[in-house]
Amino acid sequence: MKIPKIKLIPQPETEEAKNAVGYEWNEVAGTRHFLGGQPDELSESEYPNCSVCSNKMTFYAQIDSIGDNYDIADCMVIHNFVCFDCNTVTAQLTQTRA
C-alpha cells in the first residue's frame, strides 16, 4: 500500500516552541516533515519487514529534526513504518542531505 504524500508544516504555539524550530546554519533541515509518499533517500527495497508477520511494511511518515537545540544525530530524519496487516509499527533514523 502506498499513501499519498501530505506535507506537514510545524505550527509552534508558544514563544519557547517558536525558538526551538529551525537551524541558524541550514534552511532545509527542520522542514522535511510529511506523511506518506516516498521517504527521502530511502528506496522501497530498504523498507523493513514486519517483525510479527514478515510482510513488507508501508512507509507512513518522515519526521525531521526540530532545530539546533533538538537536533537528531546531525540532522537525521525519523522514518516511520506501519504494517497494515497486524498494526505493528517501527521507526528508523536515516541520514539525508540537508
N, C-alpha and C positions, 0 to 999 in steps of 0.2 A: 504494500500500500504506500502511496506517496501523497503527502499532504501539500497543498499549495503554499507557497511562501507568503508569510504575513509578517511584515516589518514591525518591530516593537520599538517604540520611542520612549525613553525614560522621561518621567514627569515628576521630578523631585518636589515634595510638598512643603519642606521646611528649609530654612536657610542652611542648616547643617547638611541636609541632603544635597542641596544645590552645590555646596562647596565640595562635596565628595565626588561629584561626577566630572569626568574628563581628565585629560592629561595636559600638562604645560608644554610638552615637547612633541606631541603627536595628535593630530586631529582625527585620525581614523580609529585608533584604539578607543574602546569605550562606546562605540556606535554600532557594533556588529551584532546586535541582538535581533533574532527573528524566530518565528515558528515555521515549521515545515520547510519546503523547498529542498535545496541541496546545501549541506554544510560546507563552509569554506575549507578548501584544501583537503577534503576527505572524499574519496570515491565510494560508491556503493559497495564495492568489493571489500572495503575496510570496515563496513558496519559490523557490529558484534552480533554473535548468535546468542539467543536467549539461553540463560543458564538453567532454565527449567525445562523447556521443550525443544531446545536446539534450533528453532527456526530463526531465520534472519530477522533482526529487529528493524523497526521503522524509525527513521530519523524524525524527532519530534521538535527539538528546539536547539538553538545556539544562543548561549548567554556569554556576553563579552565581559572582560574585566571592567570594573566600575570606573576606576581612575587612579591617580598617583598614589593615594593613601590606601587603596584596596586592590592593588594590582595582583593578579594571579600569575605567579611564575613568569615574569617578563611578558605581560600582555597575552597570556594564553586565553582561549575560549573554552567554555564547557559545552560539550556536545551531549545532548540528552536523547536517549533512545527508549522506545517502548515496544513491547511485544503485545499486539492486539489479540493474540490467541489466548494468552494466560495472564495478561496485565502485569507483567514483570517490567521493571524499569532499570536502566543503568545509565551512567554518565562517564565521560572520559575527558581528560584535558588534552587539548590539541594546540600546538604552536602554529599560528597563522601569521601571514605577513600583515603588518600594520603600518 
